[in-house]
Amino acid sequence: KACSNTDLDITGEATPTVTGFFEVTVNGKLVHSKKNGDEFPDTKEKMDKIVKAIQAAK
């Protein structure tokens, strides 16, 4: 188990005039950005990158 739900503070922000943004920040650091070319995190490799950033921030 990578982390429990009590370890995370997850927030979402809609971008009503733009579609397709998907950005993940951990402790204020941008670790994944669809807008900047990372695409949607739909592969194990992309999710692993995000999970590793979360684990490193613990």
ABEGO torsion letter per residue (X at the ends): XABBAAABBBBBBBBAABBGBBBBBBGGBBABBAAAGAEBBABAAAAAAAAAAAAAAX
